[in-house]
Amino acid sequence: MIAVDIPGRGRLQLEHLVLDVNGTIVVGGELVAGVDERLALLRQRLTVHLATADTRGRQAELDSRLGLEAVRIAAGHEREQKAALVRELRGATVCYVGNGANDAAAMGEAVLGIAVLGEEGLALETLQAADALVPSITAALDLLLHPLRLVATLRK
């Protein structure tokens, strides 16, 4: 668990991290450098979930590399399926990280939404649903690895 008191917002208690795959932790079909090491550290404190439609058909390889098993999102209604995943995990304990339009509803369901403005861009509606914007997935993961940084970003 990651717990941090945010002035003006209250206590943030995270148990789950849900990550969009394509465009967020994977760019151009390749895992972003530094993600695997950071996830290994975060898995000591959070249950990590990957959400993907497996667009490139390489998710099994990524799952093996990360020691995780992604939640497969069926084609069509991806937005609703991702939001349902966050609700199933009790959204009040979930941090959701993503960049695509189909991530906006899930980000809105999570207690903490982090939008990644990476190489594949960021959907405006996802930015609007987010609590924080970061320039890369590694920056997003670093916020969680160093939770006092969240205080600086989220305090009111």
Backbone as ProteinMPNN parsed JSONL, in Angstrom:
{"seq_chain_A": "MIAVDIPGRGRLQLEHLVLDVNGTIVVGGELVAGVDERLALLRQRLTVHLATADTRGRQAELDSRLGLEAVRIAAGHEREQKAALVRELRGATVCYVGNGANDAAAMGEAVLGIAVLGEEGLALETLQAADALVPSITAALDLLLHPLRLVATLRK", "coords_chain_A": {"N_chain_A": [[0.835, -1.17, 0.0], [0.387, 2.266, -0.666], [0.404, 5.162, 1.106], [-0.464, 8.5, 1.664], [-0.751, 11.751, 2.97], [-2.578, 14.363, 1.668], [-2.623, 17.727, 1.691], [-5.618, 19.541, 1.926], [-6.965, 17.72, 0.444], [-7.003, 15.229, 1.629], [-6.367, 11.902, 2.954], [-4.631, 9.739, 0.888], [-4.888, 6.503, -0.125], [-3.492, 3.944, -1.675], [-3.916, 0.843, -3.251], [-3.933, -0.525, -5.61], [-2.54, -0.406, -8.888], [-3.357, 0.47, -12.045], [-2.49, 0.106, -15.317], [-2.631, 1.389, -18.54], [-1.676, -0.152, -21.574], [-0.762, 0.051, -24.496], [0.703, 2.85, -25.91], [1.134, 3.937, -23.464], [2.756, 2.369, -21.464], [4.014, 0.963, -23.365], [5.475, 1.863, -26.373], [5.244, 2.194, -29.789], [5.255, -0.561, -29.965], [7.225, -1.405, -28.23], [8.415, -1.895, -24.919], [8.726, 0.831, -22.766], [11.847, 2.121, -21.834], [13.113, 1.496, -18.605], [10.695, 1.039, -17.369], [10.178, -1.626, -16.549], [11.945, -2.026, -14.35], [10.987, -0.106, -12.515], [8.359, -0.994, -12.139], [8.847, -3.419, -10.872], [9.747, -2.546, -8.384], [7.467, -1.112, -7.509], [5.618, -3.166, -7.304], [6.129, -4.254, -4.874], [4.631, -2.79, -3.17], [2.139, -2.25, -4.277], [-0.642, -3.789, -5.99], [-0.271, -4.595, -9.252], [-1.819, -3.994, -12.334], [-2.339, -4.63, -15.756], [-3.975, -3.237, -18.538], [-5.284, -4.042, -21.613], [-6.02, -4.169, -25.134], [-4.487, -5.711, -26.629], [-3.453, -4.96, -29.138], [-1.232, -5.23, -30.837], [-0.661, -7.886, -30.632], [1.305, -8.903, -28.936], [1.182, -9.195, -26.25], [1.432, -11.434, -24.526], [4.17, -11.941, -24.497], [5.075, -9.577, -23.281], [3.765, -9.799, -20.804], [5.118, -12.043, -19.774], [7.7, -11.042, -19.56], [7.33, -9.031, -17.621], [6.269, -10.444, -15.535], [3.549, -10.523, -15.055], [-0.018, -10.787, -15.63], [-1.909, -9.555, -18.061], [-5.058, -7.862, -18.141], [-7.302, -8.607, -20.55], [-8.868, -6.568, -22.852], [-11.757, -6.573, -24.634], [-12.319, -5.948, -28.115], [-14.157, -3.103, -28.988], [-16.183, -1.069, -27.053], [-14.134, -0.489, -25.246], [-13.594, 1.603, -23.492], [-15.651, 1.451, -21.527], [-15.121, -1.079, -20.477], [-12.588, -0.768, -19.302], [-13.18, 1.125, -17.331], [-14.959, -0.409, -15.796], [-13.208, -2.334, -14.809], [-11.666, -0.791, -13.021], [-13.672, -0.078, -11.181], [-14.307, -2.639, -10.195], [-12.022, -3.136, -8.733], [-12.33, -1.549, -6.586], [-12.455, 1.536, -6.858], [-11.64, 3.621, -5.121], [-9.207, 2.911, -4.159], [-7.461, 2.846, -6.208], [-4.94, 3.729, -8.536], [-4.891, 5.02, -11.708], [-3.263, 4.934, -14.801], [-2.817, 6.398, -17.901], [-3.267, 7.314, -21.426], [-4.938, 7.448, -23.655], [-8.105, 8.157, -25.32], [-9.875, 6.159, -24.613], [-9.209, 5.701, -22.02], [-10.202, 7.618, -20.342], [-12.681, 7.364, -18.857], [-12.052, 5.318, -17.008], [-10.005, 6.579, -15.641], [-11.449, 8.575, -14.422], [-12.93, 7.052, -12.619], [-11.05, 6.176, -10.819], [-9.284, 6.837, -7.75], [-6.982, 8.258, -8.039], [-5.793, 9.652, -10.893], [-3.457, 9.557, -13.442], [-2.273, 11.199, -16.148], [-0.448, 10.561, -19.064], [1.648, 12.301, -21.117], [2.962, 11.281, -23.667], [5.026, 9.953, -26.327], [3.055, 9.07, -28.088], [1.052, 10.847, -27.771], [-1.771, 12.478, -26.084], [-5.088, 12.174, -25.154], [-7.497, 14.735, -25.039], [-9.831, 14.516, -23.434], [-9.013, 12.633, -21.601], [-6.947, 13.932, -20.31], [-8.513, 15.881, -19.042], [-9.882, 14.319, -17.212], [-7.938, 13.548, -15.498], [-5.905, 13.697, -12.493], [-3.322, 14.475, -12.386], [-0.721, 15.443, -14.644], [1.906, 14.113, -16.485], [5.158, 13.997, -18.119], [6.018, 11.539, -19.054], [5.876, 7.922, -18.88], [7.709, 6.911, -17.078], [8.053, 9.077, -15.374], [5.51, 9.139, -14.239], [5.453, 6.696, -12.824], [7.546, 7.206, -11.091], [6.415, 9.198, -9.477], [4.77, 7.639, -7.893], [6.605, 5.972, -6.688], [7.915, 7.757, -5.116], [6.088, 9.079, -3.082], [5.75, 11.535, -1.723], [6.122, 13.437, -3.615], [3.691, 13.557, -4.817], [2.267, 15.099, -3.048], [3.257, 17.69, -3.479], [2.245, 18.101, -6.018], [-0.563, 17.703, -5.85], [-1.66, 19.04, -3.638], [-3.932, 21.411, -2.173]], "CA_chain_A": [[0.0, 0.0, 0.0], [1.013, 3.585, -0.617], [-0.484, 6.094, 1.797], [0.111, 9.831, 1.79], [-1.718, 12.8, 3.284], [-2.528, 15.465, 0.717], [-3.33, 18.871, 2.26], [-6.773, 20.008, 1.165], [-7.574, 16.599, -0.281], [-7.158, 14.11, 2.55], [-5.437, 10.765, 2.887], [-4.672, 8.931, -0.324], [-4.433, 5.148, 0.168], [-3.507, 3.183, -2.925], [-3.622, -0.587, -3.199], [-3.852, -1.034, -6.98], [-2.082, 0.426, -9.989], [-3.828, -0.035, -13.334], [-1.758, 0.755, -16.396], [-2.91, 1.166, -19.951], [-0.448, -0.687, -22.175], [-0.336, 0.688, -25.738], [0.786, 4.299, -25.844], [1.491, 4.367, -22.109], [4.005, 1.699, -21.066], [4.589, 0.455, -24.611], [5.413, 2.832, -27.462], [5.725, 1.575, -31.022], [5.405, -1.994, -29.769], [8.34, -1.693, -27.324], [8.308, -1.426, -23.546], [9.531, 2.023, -22.52], [13.017, 1.854, -20.989], [12.983, 1.849, -17.203], [9.392, 0.666, -16.821], [10.228, -2.921, -15.85], [12.581, -1.855, -13.045], [10.086, 0.641, -11.639], [7.228, -1.856, -11.776], [9.323, -4.406, -9.888], [9.741, -1.862, -7.089], [6.093, -0.793, -7.127], [4.906, -4.408, -6.966], [6.345, -4.512, -3.452], [3.682, -1.974, -2.412], [0.848, -2.195, -4.952], [-0.972, -4.831, -6.953], [-0.189, -3.954, -10.565], [-2.685, -4.568, -13.364], [-2.207, -4.081, -17.093], [-5.227, -3.313, -19.298], [-4.92, -3.943, -23.027], [-6.743, -4.884, -26.185], [-3.43, -6.479, -27.291], [-3.517, -4.53, -30.53], [-0.08, -5.724, -31.607], [-0.548, -9.333, -30.476], [2.551, -9.244, -28.262], [0.998, -9.034, -24.81], [1.942, -12.595, -23.797], [5.608, -11.706, -24.34], [5.223, -8.524, -22.278], [3.359, -10.382, -19.524], [6.208, -12.893, -19.326], [8.831, -10.174, -19.184], [7.019, -8.285, -16.401], [5.75, -11.322, -14.492], [2.153, -10.132, -14.842], [-0.964, -11.264, -16.636], [-2.761, -8.42, -18.397], [-6.496, -8.001, -18.353], [-7.57, -8.382, -21.965], [-10.045, -5.757, -23.133], [-12.289, -6.977, -25.932], [-12.546, -4.864, -29.073], [-15.484, -2.507, -28.838], [-16.527, -0.681, -25.682], [-12.934, -0.528, -24.408], [-13.749, 2.628, -22.456], [-16.503, 0.923, -20.466], [-14.453, -2.228, -19.858], [-11.52, -0.272, -18.429], [-13.836, 1.735, -16.167], [-15.494, -1.51, -14.983], [-12.06, -2.923, -14.11], [-11.335, 0.078, -11.881], [-14.755, -0.239, -10.201], [-14.129, -3.96, -9.57], [-10.89, -3.06, -7.81], [-12.67, -0.51, -5.611], [-11.808, 2.731, -7.388], [-11.07, 4.477, -4.078], [-7.855, 2.435, -3.826], [-6.808, 2.616, -7.499], [-4.304, 4.742, -9.369], [-4.984, 4.634, -13.118], [-2.331, 5.693, -15.63], [-3.096, 6.174, -19.315], [-3.136, 8.452, -22.332], [-5.896, 7.431, -24.752], [-9.498, 8.53, -25.06], [-10.568, 5.049, -23.951], [-8.767, 5.658, -20.622], [-10.793, 8.73, -19.589], [-13.684, 6.916, -17.882], [-11.344, 4.593, -15.948], [-9.287, 7.574, -14.858], [-12.458, 9.227, -13.606], [-13.362, 6.114, -11.574], [-9.947, 5.952, -9.891], [-9.038, 7.9, -6.774], [-5.879, 9.034, -8.583], [-5.585, 9.461, -12.325], [-2.246, 10.204, -13.954], [-2.239, 11.231, -17.603], [0.912, 10.562, -19.609], [1.806, 12.964, -22.403], [4.125, 10.609, -24.229], [5.273, 10.034, -27.768], [1.842, 8.803, -28.851], [0.087, 11.899, -27.491], [-2.689, 12.394, -24.957], [-6.441, 12.614, -25.506], [-7.932, 15.854, -24.218], [-10.777, 14.085, -22.407], [-8.255, 11.916, -20.577], [-6.305, 14.996, -19.542], [-9.53, 16.518, -18.205], [-10.276, 13.386, -16.152], [-6.754, 13.247, -14.691], [-5.513, 14.521, -11.354], [-1.963, 14.951, -12.648], [-0.172, 15.247, -15.977], [3.352, 13.912, -16.478], [5.693, 13.931, -19.48], [6.42, 10.19, -19.465], [5.451, 6.856, -17.978], [8.669, 6.794, -15.981], [7.728, 10.146, -14.423], [4.301, 8.707, -13.515], [5.846, 5.655, -11.877], [8.379, 7.845, -10.075], [5.507, 9.844, -8.517], [4.303, 6.614, -6.958], [7.764, 5.484, -5.928], [8.265, 8.848, -4.194], [4.75, 9.654, -2.915], [5.724, 12.927, -1.278], [6.01, 14.265, -4.826], [2.257, 13.738, -5.051], [1.826, 16.211, -2.2], [3.579, 18.921, -4.172], [1.403, 18.224, -7.202], [-2.008, 17.623, -5.609], [-2.184, 19.812, -2.499], [-4.782, 22.564, -2.556]], "C_chain_A": [[0.888, 1.244, 0.0], [-0.012, 4.503, 0.034], [0.241, 7.419, 1.969], [-1.016, 10.814, 2.081], [-1.507, 13.973, 2.343], [-3.297, 16.643, 1.323], [-4.452, 19.366, 1.335], [-7.502, 18.917, 0.405], [-7.836, 15.411, 0.625], [-6.129, 13.03, 2.317], [-5.689, 9.962, 1.619], [-4.09, 7.574, 0.033], [-4.603, 4.304, -1.085], [-3.142, 1.733, -2.656], [-3.366, -1.167, -4.58], [-3.319, 0.034, -7.922], [-2.553, -0.245, -11.264], [-3.162, 0.793, -14.416], [-2.326, 0.378, -17.746], [-1.596, 0.697, -20.577], [-0.02, 0.141, -23.387], [-0.426, 2.205, -25.653], [1.195, 4.806, -24.476], [2.774, 3.691, -21.648], [4.733, 1.099, -22.27], [4.4, 1.524, -25.685], [6.003, 2.187, -28.701], [5.983, 0.09, -30.876], [6.499, -2.379, -28.787], [8.081, -1.118, -25.938], [9.242, -0.239, -23.355], [10.655, 1.674, -21.54], [12.762, 2.337, -19.564], [11.676, 1.438, -16.563], [9.488, -0.623, -16.017], [10.864, -2.795, -14.465], [11.662, -1.148, -12.057], [8.894, -0.207, -11.217], [7.637, -2.908, -10.758], [9.328, -3.785, -8.495], [8.317, -1.573, -6.613], [5.297, -2.027, -6.726], [5.137, -4.825, -5.522], [5.307, -3.787, -2.597], [2.275, -1.971, -2.982], [0.624, -3.465, -5.773], [-1.073, -4.148, -8.307], [-1.023, -4.735, -11.57], [-2.381, -3.87, -14.69], [-3.534, -4.264, -17.809], [-4.911, -3.081, -20.766], [-5.898, -4.677, -23.931], [-5.766, -5.748, -26.986], [-3.42, -6.222, -28.796], [-2.407, -5.121, -31.39], [0.14, -7.222, -31.465], [0.705, -9.787, -29.75], [2.421, -9.205, -26.741], [1.547, -10.216, -24.012], [3.435, -12.443, -23.526], [5.858, -10.651, -23.261], [4.851, -9.033, -20.89], [4.497, -11.225, -18.936], [7.383, -12.058, -18.824], [8.578, -9.481, -17.844], [6.543, -9.164, -15.251], [4.323, -10.985, -14.101], [1.271, -10.82, -15.872], [-1.977, -10.155, -16.887], [-4.223, -8.816, -18.474], [-6.743, -7.659, -19.815], [-8.901, -7.653, -22.124], [-10.517, -6.126, -24.536], [-12.51, -5.758, -26.825], [-13.994, -4.387, -28.979], [-15.769, -2.25, -27.372], [-15.335, -0.762, -24.728], [-13.048, 0.424, -23.223], [-14.522, 2.08, -21.261], [-15.838, -0.236, -19.738], [-13.335, -1.792, -18.913], [-12.118, 0.364, -17.169], [-14.39, 0.659, -15.235], [-14.375, -2.19, -14.198], [-11.708, -2.095, -12.876], [-12.403, -0.048, -10.798], [-14.631, -1.568, -9.465], [-13.041, -3.942, -8.509], [-11.138, -2.051, -6.685], [-11.891, 0.753, -5.966], [-11.157, 3.631, -6.363], [-9.679, 4.042, -3.656], [-6.987, 2.3, -5.081], [-6.161, 3.884, -8.041], [-4.366, 4.21, -10.8], [-4.054, 5.54, -13.917], [-2.609, 5.362, -17.093], [-2.957, 7.443, -20.129], [-4.245, 8.539, -23.377], [-7.296, 7.83, -24.342], [-10.243, 7.407, -24.343], [-10.12, 4.852, -22.501], [-9.499, 6.677, -19.745], [-11.781, 8.258, -18.522], [-13.035, 6.167, -16.722], [-10.603, 5.562, -15.046], [-10.251, 8.305, -13.929], [-12.961, 8.362, -12.462], [-12.309, 5.934, -10.484], [-9.802, 7.126, -8.925], [-7.899, 8.811, -7.242], [-5.697, 8.673, -10.049], [-4.362, 10.238, -12.771], [-2.239, 10.057, -15.47], [-0.802, 11.363, -18.071], [0.893, 11.22, -20.99], [3.092, 12.431, -23.021], [4.218, 10.796, -25.724], [4.022, 9.822, -28.606], [0.724, 9.781, -28.51], [-0.778, 11.612, -26.284], [-4.036, 12.936, -25.39], [-6.889, 13.702, -24.529], [-8.892, 15.414, -23.123], [-10.095, 13.3, -21.29], [-7.507, 12.909, -19.701], [-7.308, 15.63, -18.576], [-9.975, 15.623, -17.049], [-9.149, 13.135, -15.153], [-6.613, 14.194, -13.498], [-4.14, 15.141, -11.577], [-1.581, 14.62, -14.081], [1.333, 15.129, -15.845], [3.859, 13.746, -17.902], [6.059, 12.532, -19.965], [5.891, 9.168, -18.472], [6.44, 6.713, -16.83], [8.431, 7.889, -14.941], [6.492, 9.775, -13.607], [4.661, 7.674, -12.454], [6.72, 6.224, -10.759], [7.539, 8.611, -9.052], [5.045, 8.849, -7.46], [5.439, 6.052, -6.114], [8.211, 6.498, -4.87], [6.986, 9.636, -3.889], [4.7, 11.077, -2.378], [5.687, 13.892, -2.46], [4.548, 14.507, -5.176], [1.716, 14.898, -4.22], [2.072, 17.529, -2.924], [2.653, 19.171, -5.356], [-0.068, 18.404, -6.861], [-2.544, 18.491, -4.469], [-2.953, 21.031, -2.996], [-4.513, 23.739, -1.663]], "O_chain_A": [[1.974, 1.265, 0.58], [-1.149, 4.61, -0.425], [1.405, 7.459, 2.366], [-2.101, 10.718, 1.507], [-0.404, 14.51, 2.233], [-4.518, 16.562, 1.456], [-4.254, 19.575, 0.139], [-8.54, 19.166, -0.209], [-8.792, 14.666, 0.412], [-5.155, 13.213, 1.587], [-6.816, 9.563, 1.326], [-2.934, 7.486, 0.447], [-5.721, 3.993, -1.497], [-2.191, 1.436, -1.933], [-2.672, -2.173, -4.719], [-3.61, 1.22, -7.771], [-2.196, -1.39, -11.54], [-3.258, 2.02, -14.429], [-2.485, -0.801, -18.061], [-0.521, 1.112, -20.144], [0.977, 0.858, -23.318], [-1.482, 2.769, -25.365], [1.562, 5.972, -24.331], [3.786, 4.365, -21.458], [5.917, 0.772, -22.195], [3.294, 2.028, -25.879], [7.129, 1.691, -28.673], [6.828, -0.468, -31.575], [6.693, -3.567, -28.527], [7.589, 0.002, -25.8], [10.411, -0.293, -23.737], [10.422, 1.004, -20.534], [12.263, 3.441, -19.347], [11.549, 1.479, -15.339], [8.939, -0.708, -14.919], [10.375, -3.393, -13.507], [11.57, -1.545, -10.896], [8.465, -0.147, -10.065], [6.853, -3.251, -9.873], [8.947, -4.442, -7.527], [8.002, -1.771, -5.439], [4.394, -1.938, -5.893], [4.408, -5.669, -5.001], [5.12, -4.129, -1.429], [1.314, -1.718, -2.255], [1.573, -4.126, -6.194], [-1.87, -3.228, -8.486], [-0.947, -5.961, -11.65], [-2.19, -2.654, -14.728], [-4.156, -5.321, -17.705], [-4.34, -2.052, -21.129], [-6.516, -5.668, -23.541], [-6.175, -6.441, -27.918], [-3.384, -7.148, -29.605], [-2.635, -5.471, -32.548], [1.032, -7.778, -32.106], [1.136, -10.928, -29.919], [3.423, -9.183, -26.026], [2.08, -10.017, -22.92], [3.908, -12.782, -22.44], [6.748, -10.812, -22.426], [5.537, -8.737, -19.911], [4.798, -11.128, -17.747], [7.974, -12.353, -17.785], [9.489, -9.353, -17.026], [6.425, -8.695, -14.119], [3.936, -11.146, -12.943], [1.76, -11.366, -16.861], [-2.803, -9.852, -16.026], [-4.571, -9.944, -18.824], [-6.432, -6.555, -20.264], [-9.926, -8.079, -21.591], [-9.768, -6.005, -25.505], [-12.845, -4.675, -26.345], [-14.925, -5.189, -28.902], [-15.605, -3.144, -26.541], [-15.5, -1.065, -23.546], [-12.653, 0.099, -22.103], [-14.094, 2.229, -20.116], [-15.971, -0.365, -18.521], [-13.156, -2.38, -17.847], [-11.609, 0.156, -16.068], [-14.301, 0.795, -14.015], [-14.574, -2.579, -13.047], [-11.477, -2.65, -11.802], [-12.072, -0.119, -9.615], [-14.826, -1.626, -8.251], [-13.129, -4.65, -7.506], [-10.226, -1.745, -5.917], [-10.806, 0.999, -5.438], [-10.208, 4.343, -6.692], [-9.031, 4.734, -2.871], [-5.907, 1.712, -5.03], [-6.751, 4.964, -8.011], [-3.945, 3.085, -11.069], [-4.054, 6.758, -13.738], [-2.634, 4.193, -17.48], [-2.586, 8.499, -19.616], [-4.469, 9.613, -23.935], [-7.63, 7.839, -23.157], [-11.146, 7.674, -23.551], [-10.596, 3.94, -21.825], [-9.417, 6.598, -18.52], [-11.713, 8.721, -17.383], [-13.425, 6.36, -15.57], [-10.577, 5.389, -13.828], [-9.909, 8.616, -12.788], [-13.378, 8.89, -11.432], [-12.64, 5.581, -9.352], [-10.155, 8.26, -9.248], [-7.854, 9.989, -6.887], [-5.472, 7.511, -10.389], [-4.245, 11.435, -12.508], [-2.204, 8.949, -16.005], [-0.034, 12.17, -17.546], [0.213, 10.757, -21.906], [4.156, 13.04, -22.915], [3.579, 11.672, -26.306], [3.932, 10.339, -29.72], [-0.422, 9.577, -28.909], [-0.561, 10.644, -25.555], [-4.119, 14.037, -25.934], [-6.675, 13.584, -23.322], [-8.786, 15.886, -21.991], [-10.562, 13.31, -20.151], [-7.442, 12.741, -18.483], [-6.978, 15.885, -17.418], [-10.403, 16.128, -16.012], [-9.381, 12.573, -14.083], [-7.121, 15.315, -13.496], [-3.83, 16.198, -11.027], [-2.058, 13.642, -14.657], [1.969, 15.943, -15.175], [3.091, 13.395, -18.798], [6.375, 12.344, -21.14], [5.506, 9.515, -17.355], [6.032, 6.418, -15.706], [8.594, 7.646, -13.746], [6.432, 10.064, -12.412], [4.217, 7.776, -11.311], [6.642, 5.774, -9.616], [7.909, 8.671, -7.879], [4.943, 9.183, -6.279], [5.24, 5.699, -4.952], [8.811, 6.132, -3.859], [6.819, 10.748, -4.389], [3.694, 11.763, -2.562], [5.266, 15.039, -2.313], [4.203, 15.535, -5.759], [0.801, 15.598, -4.654], [1.19, 18.387, -2.975], [2.318, 20.315, -5.66], [-0.757, 19.184, -7.518], [-3.757, 18.661, -4.344], [-2.679, 21.593, -4.057], [-5.127, 24.793, -1.829]]}, "name": "protein", "num_of_chains": 1, "seq": "MIAVDIPGRGRLQLEHLVLDVNGTIVVGGELVAGVDERLALLRQRLTVHLATADTRGRQAELDSRLGLEAVRIAAGHEREQKAALVRELRGATVCYVGNGANDAAAMGEAVLGIAVLGEEGLALETLQAADALVPSITAALDLLLHPLRLVATLRK"}
